[in-house]
């Protein structure tokens, strides 16, 4: 790759890390950047998992220091998410993604509509509708596998589930989401590494940007809270929905 490509990858890593730390969806920036650099799809996905894991790890550390990781059954959810994502990454080579590519945009659109209509979404803690243990197991397995297999919208589905079903406010839901996202990223990354599907120089350039972007984004979440997260979350889900619809039907 020419030197200018690594500069663009650094900037893409910064943007992806910033958005990902706040509302998820950083892959909207980083995956197209890796594909545009000329990497094959499988290697682009593996490289993206490596660089995003570094940015997510930094955000998780920041949220832990701010006390946003003291949530019930978080460790169990992370464990299930880790192992399920390994199964999802392995299944990439065996199963057809077309059905998911067709269904997921409509699910994300539902998330956006629900969030937009509910003006108090995640502003204050709400009611718990299902046991946290059941939530950790069900979402850890389902979304962990999904993240390893396909990925777009994983963080949004975690956040909406945590707020709607466990009654969390958006700050704590963001911390929980980043922790389980890190687990599923690491699980699927292990499979991509075993398959040799990682371009380390490209990942290095993006990791440098991720560190700065994730630090800035997580700092804003800790300081600003739900009033800042909600509009960013809505924008990310909306853009992600349009992009996935365009990719499938465009």
C-alpha atoms as a printed R data frame, in Angstrom:
    type eleno elety resid chain resno       x       y      z
1   ATOM     1    CA   UNK     A     1   0.000   0.000  0.000
2   ATOM     2    CA   UNK     A     2   1.206   3.573 -0.684
3   ATOM     3    CA   UNK     A     3   1.918   5.802  2.373
4   ATOM     4    CA   UNK     A     4  -1.136   7.977  1.688
5   ATOM     5    CA   UNK     A     5  -3.391   4.936  2.142
6   ATOM     6    CA   UNK     A     6  -2.109   4.452  5.683
7   ATOM     7    CA   UNK     A     7  -2.862   8.099  6.427
8   ATOM     8    CA   UNK     A     8  -6.458   7.606  5.299
9   ATOM     9    CA   UNK     A     9  -6.697   4.422  7.363
10  ATOM    10    CA   UNK     A    10  -5.451   6.329 10.410
11  ATOM    11    CA   UNK     A    11  -8.182   8.953  9.920
12  ATOM    12    CA   UNK     A    12 -10.813   6.242  9.376
13  ATOM    13    CA   UNK     A    13  -9.661   4.551 12.582
14  ATOM    14    CA   UNK     A    14 -10.041   7.838 14.463
15  ATOM    15    CA   UNK     A    15 -13.573   8.384 13.159
16  ATOM    16    CA   UNK     A    16 -14.572   4.780 13.777
17  ATOM    17    CA   UNK     A    17 -13.161   4.782 17.313
18  ATOM    18    CA   UNK     A    18 -14.939   8.033 18.173
19  ATOM    19    CA   UNK     A    19 -18.359   6.889 16.920
20  ATOM    20    CA   UNK     A    20 -17.964   3.357 18.276
21  ATOM    21    CA   UNK     A    21 -17.178   4.556 21.803
22  ATOM    22    CA   UNK     A    22 -20.376   6.606 21.895
23  ATOM    23    CA   UNK     A    23 -23.034   4.634 20.065
24  ATOM    24    CA   UNK     A    24 -21.428   1.732 18.188
25  ATOM    25    CA   UNK     A    25 -21.417   1.530 14.419
26  ATOM    26    CA   UNK     A    26 -17.798   2.519 13.873
27  ATOM    27    CA   UNK     A    27 -17.575  -0.254 11.294
28  ATOM    28    CA   UNK     A    28 -19.619   1.976  8.979
29  ATOM    29    CA   UNK     A    29 -16.411   3.980  8.587
30  ATOM    30    CA   UNK     A    30 -13.639   1.437  9.056
31  ATOM    31    CA   UNK     A    31 -14.842  -1.507  6.932
32  ATOM    32    CA   UNK     A    32 -15.456   0.578  3.766
33  ATOM    33    CA   UNK     A    33 -12.051   2.233  4.305
34  ATOM    34    CA   UNK     A    34 -10.330  -1.160  4.464
35  ATOM    35    CA   UNK     A    35 -12.177  -2.383  1.368
36  ATOM    36    CA   UNK     A    36 -11.307   0.834 -0.481
37  ATOM    37    CA   UNK     A    37  -7.630   0.253  0.347
38  ATOM    38    CA   UNK     A    38  -7.791  -2.873 -1.818
39  ATOM    39    CA   UNK     A    39  -8.029  -5.610  0.812
40  ATOM    40    CA   UNK     A    40 -10.176  -8.703  0.038
41  ATOM    41    CA   UNK     A    41 -13.455  -8.802  2.060
42  ATOM    42    CA   UNK     A    42 -12.381 -11.617  4.413
43  ATOM    43    CA   UNK     A    43  -9.079  -9.899  5.257
44  ATOM    44    CA   UNK     A    44 -10.832  -6.529  5.603
45  ATOM    45    CA   UNK     A    45 -13.231  -8.042  8.167
46  ATOM    46    CA   UNK     A    46 -10.416  -9.694 10.121
47  ATOM    47    CA   UNK     A    47  -8.313  -6.523 10.090
48  ATOM    48    CA   UNK     A    48 -11.329  -4.527 11.243
49  ATOM    49    CA   UNK     A    49 -11.840  -6.884 14.201
50  ATOM    50    CA   UNK     A    50  -8.233  -6.369 15.311
51  ATOM    51    CA   UNK     A    51  -8.249  -2.591 15.116
52  ATOM    52    CA   UNK     A    52 -11.739  -2.192 16.612
53  ATOM    53    CA   UNK     A    53 -10.804  -4.476 19.517
54  ATOM    54    CA   UNK     A    54  -8.046  -2.058 20.505
55  ATOM    55    CA   UNK     A    55 -10.324   0.983 20.453
56  ATOM    56    CA   UNK     A    56 -13.082  -0.871 22.298
57  ATOM    57    CA   UNK     A    57 -10.608  -2.041 24.955
58  ATOM    58    CA   UNK     A    58  -9.595   1.548 25.623
59  ATOM    59    CA   UNK     A    59 -13.247   2.633 25.895
60  ATOM    60    CA   UNK     A    60 -13.996  -0.270 28.271
61  ATOM    61    CA   UNK     A    61 -11.101   0.783 30.518
62  ATOM    62    CA   UNK     A    62 -12.398   4.355 30.582
63  ATOM    63    CA   UNK     A    63 -15.943   3.249 31.404
64  ATOM    64    CA   UNK     A    64 -14.725   0.880 34.122
65  ATOM    65    CA   UNK     A    65 -12.869   3.718 35.828
66  ATOM    66    CA   UNK     A    66 -16.051   5.793 35.668
67  ATOM    67    CA   UNK     A    67 -18.032   3.025 37.444
68  ATOM    68    CA   UNK     A    68 -20.127   2.023 34.425
69  ATOM    69    CA   UNK     A    69 -19.203  -1.673 34.605
70  ATOM    70    CA   UNK     A    70 -20.898  -2.473 37.908
71  ATOM    71    CA   UNK     A    71 -23.869  -4.093 36.186
72  ATOM    72    CA   UNK     A    72 -25.459  -7.494 36.939
73  ATOM    73    CA   UNK     A    73 -24.170 -10.585 35.133
74  ATOM    74    CA   UNK     A    74 -21.937  -8.543 32.817
75  ATOM    75    CA   UNK     A    75 -19.098 -11.071 33.036
76  ATOM    76    CA   UNK     A    76 -21.392 -13.949 32.111
77  ATOM    77    CA   UNK     A    77 -22.743 -12.029 29.114
78  ATOM    78    CA   UNK     A    78 -19.174 -11.335 27.994
79  ATOM    79    CA   UNK     A    79 -18.201 -15.021 28.300
80  ATOM    80    CA   UNK     A    80 -21.197 -16.191 26.259
81  ATOM    81    CA   UNK     A    81 -20.572 -13.437 23.708
82  ATOM    82    CA   UNK     A    82 -16.903 -14.441 23.368
83  ATOM    83    CA   UNK     A    83 -17.533 -18.108 22.598
84  ATOM    84    CA   UNK     A    84 -20.652 -17.507 20.497
85  ATOM    85    CA   UNK     A    85 -18.751 -15.036 18.300
86  ATOM    86    CA   UNK     A    86 -16.157 -17.731 17.570
87  ATOM    87    CA   UNK     A    87 -18.949 -19.924 16.259
88  ATOM    88    CA   UNK     A    88 -20.302 -17.039 14.210
89  ATOM    89    CA   UNK     A    89 -16.922 -16.240 12.656
90  ATOM    90    CA   UNK     A    90 -16.449 -19.892 11.733
91  ATOM    91    CA   UNK     A    91 -19.951 -20.054 10.246
92  ATOM    92    CA   UNK     A    92 -19.109 -17.183  7.867
93  ATOM    93    CA   UNK     A    93 -17.468 -19.680  5.526
94  ATOM    94    CA   UNK     A    94 -20.361 -22.150  5.734
95  ATOM    95    CA   UNK     A    95 -23.612 -20.207  5.644
96  ATOM    96    CA   UNK     A    96 -25.316 -17.697  3.360
97  ATOM    97    CA   UNK     A    97 -25.634 -14.125  4.697
98  ATOM    98    CA   UNK     A    98 -28.296 -12.956  2.244
99  ATOM    99    CA   UNK     A    99 -31.246 -13.548  4.597
100 ATOM   100    CA   UNK     A   100 -29.579 -11.533  7.363
101 ATOM   101    CA   UNK     A   101 -28.681  -8.772  4.927
102 ATOM   102    CA   UNK     A   102 -32.373  -8.523  4.036
103 ATOM   103    CA   UNK     A   103 -33.820  -8.681  7.579
104 ATOM   104    CA   UNK     A   104 -31.361  -6.656  9.684
105 ATOM   105    CA   UNK     A   105 -32.067  -3.213  8.115
106 ATOM   106    CA   UNK     A   106 -35.730  -3.494  9.080
107 ATOM   107    CA   UNK     A   107 -34.800  -4.501 12.619
108 ATOM   108    CA   UNK     A   108 -32.498  -1.490 12.878
109 ATOM   109    CA   UNK     A   109 -35.235   0.755 11.491
110 ATOM   110    CA   UNK     A   110 -37.515  -0.487 14.293
111 ATOM   111    CA   UNK     A   111 -34.815   0.386 16.835
112 ATOM   112    CA   UNK     A   112 -34.535   3.906 15.400
113 ATOM   113    CA   UNK     A   113 -38.300   4.474 15.431
114 ATOM   114    CA   UNK     A   114 -38.652   3.174 19.004
115 ATOM   115    CA   UNK     A   115 -35.821   5.413 20.206
116 ATOM   116    CA   UNK     A   116 -37.092   8.489 18.364
117 ATOM   117    CA   UNK     A   117 -40.648   8.150 19.685
118 ATOM   118    CA   UNK     A   118 -39.548   7.461 23.263
119 ATOM   119    CA   UNK     A   119 -38.129  10.858 24.257
120 ATOM   120    CA   UNK     A   120 -37.091   9.616 27.708
121 ATOM   121    CA   UNK     A   121 -35.244   6.622 26.251
122 ATOM   122    CA   UNK     A   122 -32.347   5.855 28.585
123 ATOM   123    CA   UNK     A   123 -32.426   9.210 30.366
124 ATOM   124    CA   UNK     A   124 -33.293   7.631 33.718
125 ATOM   125    CA   UNK     A   125 -33.207   4.018 34.981
126 ATOM   126    CA   UNK     A   126 -36.420   2.134 34.220
127 ATOM   127    CA   UNK     A   127 -38.137  -1.121 35.081
128 ATOM   128    CA   UNK     A   128 -36.467  -4.535 34.737
129 ATOM   129    CA   UNK     A   129 -38.668  -6.813 32.633
130 ATOM   130    CA   UNK     A   130 -36.586 -10.016 32.560
131 ATOM   131    CA   UNK     A   131 -34.006 -11.476 34.982
132 ATOM   132    CA   UNK     A   132 -30.497 -10.118 34.260
133 ATOM   133    CA   UNK     A   133 -29.138 -13.684 34.195
134 ATOM   134    CA   UNK     A   134 -31.588 -14.724 31.467
135 ATOM   135    CA   UNK     A   135 -30.781 -11.555 29.534
136 ATOM   136    CA   UNK     A   136 -27.023 -12.168 29.771
137 ATOM   137    CA   UNK     A   137 -27.343 -15.726 28.486
138 ATOM   138    CA   UNK     A   138 -29.874 -15.068 25.707
139 ATOM   139    CA   UNK     A   139 -28.309 -11.886 24.341
140 ATOM   140    CA   UNK     A   140 -24.744 -13.103 24.880
141 ATOM   141    CA   UNK     A   141 -25.302 -16.205 22.758
142 ATOM   142    CA   UNK     A   142 -27.509 -14.583 20.093
143 ATOM   143    CA   UNK     A   143 -25.686 -11.297 19.590
144 ATOM   144    CA   UNK     A   144 -22.262 -12.854 20.121
145 ATOM   145    CA   UNK     A   145 -22.896 -15.287 17.259
146 ATOM   146    CA   UNK     A   146 -24.388 -12.509 15.139
147 ATOM   147    CA   UNK     A   147 -21.368 -10.242 15.711
148 ATOM   148    CA   UNK     A   148 -18.952 -12.962 14.621
149 ATOM   149    CA   UNK     A   149 -21.079 -13.916 11.614
150 ATOM   150    CA   UNK     A   150 -22.325 -10.582 10.264
151 ATOM   151    CA   UNK     A   151 -21.884  -7.743 12.767
152 ATOM   152    CA   UNK     A   152 -23.615  -4.474 11.731
153 ATOM   153    CA   UNK     A   153 -25.905  -3.142 14.448
154 ATOM   154    CA   UNK     A   154 -24.668  -5.441 17.239
155 ATOM   155    CA   UNK     A   155 -24.010  -2.551 19.616
156 ATOM   156    CA   UNK     A   156 -27.379  -0.959 18.803
157 ATOM   157    CA   UNK     A   157 -29.232  -4.200 19.581
158 ATOM   158    CA   UNK     A   158 -27.362  -4.542 22.889
159 ATOM   159    CA   UNK     A   159 -28.154  -0.950 23.868
160 ATOM   160    CA   UNK     A   160 -31.847  -1.138 23.009
161 ATOM   161    CA   UNK     A   161 -32.155  -4.436 24.900
162 ATOM   162    CA   UNK     A   162 -30.397  -3.103 27.997
163 ATOM   163    CA   UNK     A   163 -32.537   0.035 28.155
164 ATOM   164    CA   UNK     A   164 -35.863  -1.567 27.199
165 ATOM   165    CA   UNK     A   165 -35.556  -4.897 29.064
166 ATOM   166    CA   UNK     A   166 -33.183  -4.227 31.968
167 ATOM   167    CA   UNK     A   167 -34.175  -0.610 32.536
168 ATOM   168    CA   UNK     A   168 -30.634   0.789 32.354
169 ATOM   169    CA   UNK     A   169 -29.858   4.418 31.645
170 ATOM   170    CA   UNK     A   170 -27.877   5.083 28.472
171 ATOM   171    CA   UNK     A   171 -24.545   5.714 30.215
172 ATOM   172    CA   UNK     A   172 -24.518   2.307 31.952
173 ATOM   173    CA   UNK     A   173 -25.974   0.610 28.861
174 ATOM   174    CA   UNK     A   174 -23.114   2.029 26.782
175 ATOM   175    CA   UNK     A   175 -20.551   0.672 29.247
176 ATOM   176    CA   UNK     A   176 -22.186  -2.780 29.265
177 ATOM   177    CA   UNK     A   177 -22.404  -2.774 25.468
178 ATOM   178    CA   UNK     A   178 -18.721  -1.931 25.020
179 ATOM   179    CA   UNK     A   179 -17.683  -4.766 27.382
180 ATOM   180    CA   UNK     A   180 -19.664  -7.459 25.555
181 ATOM   181    CA   UNK     A   181 -18.650  -6.014 22.174
182 ATOM   182    CA   UNK     A   182 -15.020  -6.342 23.196
183 ATOM   183    CA   UNK     A   183 -15.618  -9.985 24.128
184 ATOM   184    CA   UNK     A   184 -17.267 -10.834 20.804
185 ATOM   185    CA   UNK     A   185 -14.594  -8.916 18.884
186 ATOM   186    CA   UNK     A   186 -11.837 -10.894 20.594
187 ATOM   187    CA   UNK     A   187 -13.599 -14.218 20.071
188 ATOM   188    CA   UNK     A   188 -14.127 -13.722 16.348
189 ATOM   189    CA   UNK     A   189 -10.666 -12.152 16.007
190 ATOM   190    CA   UNK     A   190  -9.149 -15.422 17.199
191 ATOM   191    CA   UNK     A   191 -10.791 -17.248 14.299
192 ATOM   192    CA   UNK     A   192  -9.708 -14.621 11.755
193 ATOM   193    CA   UNK     A   193  -6.121 -14.800 13.065
194 ATOM   194    CA   UNK     A   194  -6.147 -18.591 12.795
195 ATOM   195    CA   UNK     A   195  -7.292 -18.262  9.179
196 ATOM   196    CA   UNK     A   196  -4.576 -15.699  8.407
197 ATOM   197    CA   UNK     A   197  -7.222 -13.076  7.560
198 ATOM   198    CA   UNK     A   198  -5.551 -10.022  9.146
199 ATOM   199    CA   UNK     A   199  -3.424  -7.360  7.435
200 ATOM   200    CA   UNK     A   200  -1.208  -6.172 10.282
201 ATOM   201    CA   UNK     A   201   0.271  -2.970  8.734
202 ATOM   202    CA   UNK     A   202  -3.239  -1.690  7.884
203 ATOM   203    CA   UNK     A   203  -4.452  -2.669 11.346
204 ATOM   204    CA   UNK     A   204  -1.546  -0.791 12.938
205 ATOM   205    CA   UNK     A   205  -2.414   2.441 11.125
206 ATOM   206    CA   UNK     A   206  -6.061   2.185 12.165
207 ATOM   207    CA   UNK     A   207  -5.230   1.256 15.770
208 ATOM   208    CA   UNK     A   208  -3.242   4.485 16.116
209 ATOM   209    CA   UNK     A   209  -6.348   6.424 15.075
210 ATOM   210    CA   UNK     A   210  -8.664   4.248 17.181
211 ATOM   211    CA   UNK     A   211  -6.759   5.090 20.364
212 ATOM   212    CA   UNK     A   212  -7.348   8.821 19.921
213 ATOM   213    CA   UNK     A   213 -10.935   8.480 18.702
214 ATOM   214    CA   UNK     A   214 -12.022   6.053 21.442
215 ATOM   215    CA   UNK     A   215 -10.449   8.193 24.150
216 ATOM   216    CA   UNK     A   216 -12.252  11.320 22.948
217 ATOM   217    CA   UNK     A   217 -15.612   9.559 22.457
218 ATOM   218    CA   UNK     A   218 -15.612   7.704 25.782
219 ATOM   219    CA   UNK     A   219 -14.662  10.898 27.592
220 ATOM   220    CA   UNK     A   220 -17.698  12.673 26.131
221 ATOM   221    CA   UNK     A   221 -19.986   9.806 27.212
222 ATOM   222    CA   UNK     A   222 -18.700   9.932 30.794
223 ATOM   223    CA   UNK     A   223 -19.077  13.723 30.997
224 ATOM   224    CA   UNK     A   224 -22.240  14.365 28.956
225 ATOM   225    CA   UNK     A   225 -24.398  11.284 29.644
226 ATOM   226    CA   UNK     A   226 -27.694  10.344 27.990
227 ATOM   227    CA   UNK     A   227 -28.445  13.796 26.590
228 ATOM   228    CA   UNK     A   228 -25.368  13.463 24.378
229 ATOM   229    CA   UNK     A   229 -25.573   9.721 23.626
230 ATOM   230    CA   UNK     A   230 -29.216   9.629 22.458
231 ATOM   231    CA   UNK     A   231 -28.939  11.859 19.340
232 ATOM   232    CA   UNK     A   232 -25.648  10.236 18.300
233 ATOM   233    CA   UNK     A   233 -27.180   6.785 18.797
234 ATOM   234    CA   UNK     A   234 -30.178   7.749 16.647
235 ATOM   235    CA   UNK     A   235 -27.979   9.136 13.853
236 ATOM   236    CA   UNK     A   236 -25.756   6.059 13.803
237 ATOM   237    CA   UNK     A   237 -28.707   3.641 13.671
238 ATOM   238    CA   UNK     A   238 -30.393   5.699 10.942
239 ATOM   239    CA   UNK     A   239 -27.267   5.863  8.759
240 ATOM   240    CA   UNK     A   240 -26.525   2.175  9.335
241 ATOM   241    CA   UNK     A   241 -30.065   1.249  8.289
242 ATOM   242    CA   UNK     A   242 -29.825   3.243  5.057
243 ATOM   243    CA   UNK     A   243 -26.400   1.809  4.237
244 ATOM   244    CA   UNK     A   244 -27.490  -1.796  4.741
245 ATOM   245    CA   UNK     A   245 -30.627  -1.240  2.659
246 ATOM   246    CA   UNK     A   246 -28.525   0.294 -0.098
247 ATOM   247    CA   UNK     A   247 -26.012  -2.550  0.018
248 ATOM   248    CA   UNK     A   248 -28.741  -5.145 -0.436
249 ATOM   249    CA   UNK     A   249 -31.215  -3.423 -2.755
250 ATOM   250    CA   UNK     A   250 -29.196  -0.585 -4.284
